[in-house]
Each structure stands twice: as structure tokens, then as C-alpha cells.
């Protein structure tokens, strides 16, 4: 049965009977909390790893492009020649062309 206590002394006495409140560590390490805490930690970890992987890939691609441009300049290529070479090397567009090659042709579809 639940009692509604309105007197402050009675409320303090009831809290004192229960003992100290459990700490956050005790709550998180409780076996019942494992079903809630583990998926949240796993989701956060996956998100962090994905962010790191995407940014690492961008850094590596930028390093490669800088090295390639430096090598082209060392060979004595002009800026127009470098621009022309780099303009042809676009993997996203090449991938699209490959995908569109295998797609069925339907009237009204743009390519």
C-alpha cells in the first residue's frame, strides 16, 4: 500500500529507512541494465568508428591527390595538363557510367 506523506519529517524518515541511494556505477552494472546499456554503448561505438573511418578516408585521398599533383609538377607538366588529367580521373562518374550500362533502357529515363 502506498502512503502519501505530506509532513516533511515523515518523508525524511522514510528516505532514511531505505538507506543510501545506489550510485550510477551500481545501476549501470546491474544485470537488468545490461539489456539497455549494452546496445546504447554499441551504437555509440559504431557511430564513432564510422565517423573516424570516413574522415580517415578523406585525409588519405587528399594526401594521394597532393602527392600526385606534386609528382606531375616535378615532371614539368603545366597546370592545364594537370587539370586535364585530374578531370578524367573521377571514380564516381566512372562508377555511374558502369551502373547505367547495365540498367535497362526505358523511354523517358534520363542518363
C-alpha positions, 0 to 999 in steps of 0.5 A: 500500500502506498502512503502519501506523506505530506509532513516533511519529517515523515518523508525524511524518515522514510528516505532514511529507512531505505538507506543510501541511494545506489550510485550510477556505477551500481545501476549501470552494472546491474544485470537488468541494465545490461539489456539497455546499456549494452546496445546504447554503448554499441551504437555509440561505438559504431557511430564513432568508428564510422565517423573516424573511418570516413574522415580517415578516408578523406585525409588519405585521398587528399594526401594521394591527390597532393602527392600526385599533383606534386609528382606531375609538377616535378615532371614539368607538366603545366597546370592545364595538363594537370587539370586535364588529367585530374578531370578524367580521373573521377571514380564516381562518374566512372562508377555511374557510367558502369551502373547505367550500362547495365540498367535497362533502357526505358523511354523517358529515363534520363542518363 
